[in-house]
Structures are given as structure tokens and as C-alpha cells.
């Protein structure tokens, strides 16, 4: 039998879970809306790409738009996964961060706007994100093995 303080804590936990689920559902709705709007803008950019003589400028915008959609999709996957396991998985968030940094690097290198020290800094950042991603996958695989044993 739970004491009154235990009942209060259990009720607060249920309220917390309920509010968090509502907040994540609202965030997921806006991310889905963002993907739909982003896809529409991508089609508009593709139409402009056919009508414009300056193809490289619009091509950078198309690549930027596609990579931005990848970031939003990875974040959406993270939120969807939260509803299944009730926790955010680091791998999806790191994937979104890697795609976001790669998007920035690709655009910056294409436009020749990065000095060499910034390229080195971004390279180290990508290396660290890659190591974190690899480590999180290895830890997750180890948890699965221990859970199935």
C-alpha cells in the first residue's frame, strides 16, 4: 500500500508523462507540417531551376533544401521513436547533427567562403560527432545483447 506521498508522486509522474506526450505530439505535428511545406518549396525550386539560366545558384538552394529536409526527418524519427520507447535515442539526434553540419560544409565549400581554420574546426566536430555516433551504436548493441541473454 502506498503512502499519501507515494500516491502524490505517482500522480505527478502520470501528469508529467501526459504533458510530455502532448508536447512531443505538438512538436511532431509541426515537424510534419515543416516537411510538407519544405517539400512544396523544393518543387518550386526545381521549377525555377528549369526556367533560370543561372543554374549553379539555384542548385545550391536545392541541395540546401534537400539536406534541411533530411535534418527535419531525422528529428521527426527521434520524436516518433520516443513514443515507442519513452526516451530519446542519441543516434537519431547525432544523425541530424551530422547532416546539419554536412549541409553547412557542402554549401560553404561550394561557395568558397570557408577559411582553412574553419574547415579544420568543422572536421574535428564531424570526427567527434562520428565517434559519439559509433559509440552510441556499440552501446545500444551491447544493451540488446545483455537484454536477450
MARLO-683833 format. One record per residue (C-alpha): y, z, x; residue in one letter. Coordinates in Angstrom, 3 decimals, always signed. Layout:
% MARLO-683833
Y_Z_X_A $
...
//
This chain:
% MARLO-683833
+0.000_+0.000_+0.000_X $
+3.407_-0.984_+1.332_X $
+6.224_+1.484_+1.537_X $
+9.599_+0.557_-0.060_X $
+10.964_-0.575_+3.310_X $
+7.943_-2.823_+3.839_X $
+8.407_-4.351_+0.375_X $
+12.063_-4.974_+1.133_X $
+11.186_-6.632_+4.444_X $
+8.578_-8.820_+2.727_X $
+11.078_-9.815_+0.038_X $
+13.712_-10.637_+2.658_X $
+11.162_-12.723_+4.578_X $
+10.353_-14.721_+1.436_X $
+14.069_-15.205_+0.743_X $
+14.617_-16.318_+4.336_X $
+11.737_-18.829_+4.168_X $
+13.025_-20.161_+0.836_X $
+16.594_-20.613_+2.119_X $
+15.404_-22.236_+5.376_X $
+13.220_-24.671_+3.421_X $
+16.182_-25.622_+1.223_X $
+18.461_-26.099_+4.240_X $
+15.892_-28.240_+6.055_X $
+15.295_-30.285_+2.895_X $
+19.045_-30.959_+2.601_X $
+19.223_-31.914_+6.287_X $
+16.227_-34.223_+5.859_X $
+17.871_-35.857_+2.841_X $
+20.996_-36.615_+4.872_X $
+18.931_-37.928_+7.795_X $
+17.051_-40.253_+5.445_X $
+20.362_-41.381_+3.986_X $
+21.609_-41.965_+7.543_X $
+18.561_-44.098_+8.359_X $
+19.107_-46.210_+5.235_X $
+22.822_-46.682_+5.983_X $
+22.100_-47.353_+9.659_X $
+19.524_-49.994_+8.775_X $
+22.030_-51.680_+6.468_X $
+24.645_-51.671_+9.232_X $
+22.047_-53.126_+11.597_X $
+21.527_-56.079_+9.270_X $
+25.300_-56.572_+9.056_X $
+25.490_-56.558_+12.868_X $
+22.693_-59.125_+13.061_X $
+24.544_-61.421_+10.669_X $
+27.706_-61.031_+12.781_X $
+25.620_-61.807_+15.869_X $
+24.778_-65.241_+14.452_X $
+28.376_-66.011_+13.474_X $
+30.125_-64.812_+16.626_X $
+30.411_-66.778_+19.845_X $
+30.682_-63.586_+21.920_X $
+27.009_-62.684_+21.726_X $
+26.836_-60.071_+24.510_X $
+29.427_-57.769_+22.952_X $
+27.623_-57.676_+19.608_X $
+24.249_-57.453_+21.350_X $
+25.317_-54.133_+22.911_X $
+26.217_-52.858_+19.446_X $
+22.852_-53.968_+18.049_X $
+20.956_-52.201_+20.857_X $
+23.119_-49.095_+20.405_X $
+22.453_-49.106_+16.657_X $
+18.678_-49.506_+17.082_X $
+18.488_-46.674_+19.623_X $
+20.648_-44.455_+17.414_X $
+18.208_-45.060_+14.569_X $
+15.365_-44.016_+16.889_X $
+17.165_-40.719_+17.559_X $
+17.623_-40.079_+13.832_X $
+13.988_-40.964_+13.130_X $
+12.749_-38.574_+15.842_X $
+14.879_-35.773_+14.404_X $
+13.538_-36.586_+10.933_X $
+9.981_-36.377_+12.243_X $
+10.769_-32.961_+13.654_X $
+12.035_-31.737_+10.287_X $
+9.078_-33.217_+8.398_X $
+6.709_-31.544_+10.834_X $
+8.486_-28.239_+10.189_X $
+7.347_-28.327_+6.567_X $
+3.711_-28.638_+7.710_X $
+3.558_-26.032_+10.483_X $
+6.683_-23.919_+9.747_X $
+8.057_-24.356_+13.230_X $
+9.981_-26.984_+15.121_X $
+7.944_-28.816_+17.715_X $
+9.618_-29.220_+21.048_X $
+8.058_-32.635_+21.670_X $
+9.915_-34.351_+18.835_X $
+13.232_-32.797_+19.832_X $
+12.729_-33.740_+23.502_X $
+11.769_-37.278_+22.434_X $
+15.037_-37.551_+20.506_X $
+16.986_-36.230_+23.503_X $
+15.301_-38.702_+25.872_X $
+16.012_-41.613_+23.533_X $
+19.632_-40.452_+23.166_X $
+20.134_-40.244_+26.942_X $
+18.405_-43.592_+27.482_X $
+20.663_-45.126_+24.835_X $
+23.703_-43.870_+26.695_X $
+22.342_-45.075_+30.046_X $
+21.472_-48.546_+28.775_X $
+24.894_-49.052_+27.243_X $
+26.696_-47.636_+30.275_X $
+24.734_-49.724_+32.751_X $
+25.152_-52.861_+30.682_X $
+28.914_-52.363_+30.596_X $
+29.054_-51.366_+34.312_X $
+31.025_-48.215_+33.558_X $
+28.962_-45.578_+35.425_X $
+29.811_-44.375_+38.925_X $
+26.833_-43.683_+41.196_X $
+27.114_-39.876_+40.947_X $
+26.824_-40.039_+37.154_X $
+23.740_-42.244_+37.442_X $
+22.179_-39.637_+39.757_X $
+23.039_-36.823_+37.342_X $
+21.571_-38.687_+34.372_X $
+18.458_-39.490_+36.428_X $
+17.941_-35.798_+37.148_X $
+18.499_-34.997_+33.464_X $
+15.875_-37.569_+32.449_X $
+13.478_-36.179_+35.054_X $
+13.917_-32.641_+33.699_X $
+13.513_-33.811_+30.089_X $
+10.374_-35.722_+31.093_X $
+8.915_-32.667_+32.819_X $
+9.680_-30.486_+29.784_X $
+8.083_-33.114_+27.524_X $
+4.967_-33.347_+29.677_X $
+4.689_-29.560_+29.919_X $
+5.066_-29.115_+26.163_X $
+2.304_-31.654_+25.522_X $
-0.005_-29.918_+28.008_X $
+0.685_-26.511_+26.444_X $
+0.089_-27.945_+22.954_X $
-3.231_-29.472_+24.076_X $
-4.237_-26.129_+25.580_X $
-3.401_-24.360_+22.302_X $
-5.581_-26.845_+20.414_X $
-8.498_-26.266_+22.822_X $
-8.174_-22.494_+22.527_X $
-7.899_-22.728_+18.744_X $
-11.037_-24.874_+18.428_X $
-13.130_-22.803_+20.842_X $
//
